[in-house]
Amino acid sequence: MKGIVRTFSDLHGYGFIVGDRNEIFFAHKTHFKYKNPKPGDIVTFEPTITEKGSRAIHIRRIADGK
C-alpha cells in the first residue's frame, strides 16, 4: 500500500501514516526500513490489523513529499 507520513516523533519513536484510501495507520520506529522518517515522506508499507488497531509495517520511503 502507498501512503504519506502524517506525523512522526523522534522523541516518542512513533507516528502515523495516511494510506491511499485516507485510512490512518500507527507506525512504530522499528517498522521503518530507513532512517529519520519525516512528515511528508511518501512511503509504501504493509497494512496489518492488531488488537490495538491498524498498523503499518515494512515501511519504505519512495520520495520526499516536499
C-alpha positions in Angstrom: 0.0 0.0 0.0 1.1 3.6 -0.6 0.8 6.4 1.9 2.3 9.6 3.3 3.8 10.0 6.8 1.5 12.4 8.5 3.4 12.8 11.8 6.5 11.3 13.4 8.0 12.0 16.8 11.7 11.1 17.2 11.2 11.6 21.0 8.4 9.0 21.2 9.5 6.8 18.3 6.2 6.6 16.5 3.9 8.4 14.2 1.0 8.0 11.8 0.7 7.3 8.1 -2.3 8.2 5.9 -3.0 5.4 3.4 -4.1 5.8 -0.2 -7.7 5.5 0.9 -7.4 8.0 3.7 -7.1 5.3 6.4 -4.8 6.1 9.3 -2.1 3.7 10.4 0.1 3.7 13.5 3.8 3.5 12.6 6.4 2.5 15.1 10.1 3.3 14.5 11.1 -0.3 14.4 9.0 -0.8 11.2 10.6 1.9 9.2 13.2 0.5 6.8 15.0 3.8 6.5 16.4 6.4 9.0 14.9 9.7 10.0 11.2 9.5 8.9 9.7 12.9 8.4 6.2 14.2 7.8 5.5 14.4 4.1 7.6 11.3 3.2 5.8 9.2 0.5 6.1 5.5 1.5 5.0 2.0 0.8 4.0 -0.3 3.6 2.2 -3.4 4.5 -1.1 -2.7 6.4 -1.9 -5.0 9.3 -4.7 -5.1 11.9 -3.8 -5.9 15.6 -5.9 -5.9 18.8 -4.8 -2.2 19.2 -5.9 -1.2 15.7 -4.4 -0.6 12.2 -0.6 -0.6 11.9 1.9 -0.1 9.2 4.8 -2.5 8.9 7.7 -2.9 6.4 7.7 0.9 5.7 9.9 2.0 2.9 10.4 5.6 1.6 9.6 6.3 -2.1 10.2 10.0 -2.1 10.0 13.2 0.0 6.7 14.9 -0.3 8.3 18.3 -0.2 
